[in-house]
Amino acid sequence: MNQHFKRWIGQAVSELDNEFTVHQVLEKIVEMKGTSMYIGGISSISYELGRLPKVERVDEGKYRKVIE
């Protein structure tokens, strides 16, 4: 996974509501960046969401922001 895509995932999460799906993150990235060759797939997004400190997994393909 490239650094562009990692950054775009973080940007998309910050613009989404509290609960969201992996598909919503991908839609937001495509909305922001169009059809860039650097856009990865659903599994890449899931992997990166699992590594973000302020995001937790709720269900399969569903995540939410952790507000402290």
C-alpha positions as CSV (number, residue, x, y, z in Angstrom):
1,M,0.0,0.0,0.0
2,N,1.4,3.4,-0.9
3,Q,1.6,6.5,1.3
4,H,-0.9,8.4,-0.8
5,F,-3.6,5.9,-0.2
6,K,-2.9,5.7,3.5
7,R,-3.3,9.5,3.8
8,W,-6.5,9.5,1.8
9,I,-8.0,6.8,4.1
10,G,-7.3,9.1,7.1
11,Q,-8.9,12.1,5.3
12,A,-12.0,10.1,4.3
13,V,-12.5,8.8,7.8
14,S,-12.3,12.4,9.2
15,E,-15.0,13.5,6.8
16,L,-17.4,10.5,7.5
17,D,-20.0,10.2,10.3
18,N,-19.3,8.3,13.5
19,E,-20.1,4.9,12.1
20,F,-19.1,3.9,8.6
21,T,-18.4,0.9,6.4
22,V,-15.3,0.1,4.3
23,H,-17.3,0.7,1.2
24,Q,-18.2,4.3,2.3
25,V,-14.5,5.0,2.9
26,L,-13.8,3.8,-0.7
27,E,-16.6,5.9,-2.1
28,K,-15.4,9.0,-0.3
29,I,-11.8,8.5,-1.6
30,V,-13.1,8.1,-5.2
31,E,-15.3,11.2,-4.7
32,M,-12.2,13.1,-3.5
33,K,-9.5,11.8,-5.9
34,G,-11.4,10.4,-8.9
35,T,-10.0,7.3,-10.5
36,S,-6.4,7.6,-9.4
37,M,-4.1,4.6,-10.0
38,Y,-3.1,4.8,-6.4
39,I,-6.5,3.8,-5.0
40,G,-6.4,0.4,-3.5
41,G,-9.0,-2.2,-2.7
42,I,-11.4,-3.0,0.2
43,S,-8.9,-5.3,1.9
44,S,-6.3,-2.5,2.0
45,I,-8.7,-0.1,3.5
46,S,-9.7,-2.7,6.2
47,Y,-6.1,-3.3,7.0
48,E,-5.3,0.4,7.4
49,L,-8.5,1.1,9.4
50,G,-7.3,-1.6,11.9
51,R,-4.1,0.3,12.4
52,L,-5.6,3.8,13.0
53,P,-5.6,4.7,16.7
54,K,-9.0,6.5,16.7
55,V,-11.0,3.9,14.8
56,E,-12.3,0.6,16.1
57,R,-14.0,-2.3,14.4
58,V,-17.7,-2.8,15.3
59,D,-18.7,-5.6,13.0
60,E,-17.4,-7.2,9.7
61,G,-16.8,-4.2,7.4
62,K,-18.2,-1.7,10.0
63,Y,-16.1,0.7,11.9
64,R,-16.6,3.7,14.1
65,K,-14.6,6.6,15.4
66,V,-13.4,6.5,19.0
67,I,-14.1,9.9,20.6
68,E,-12.3,10.5,23.9
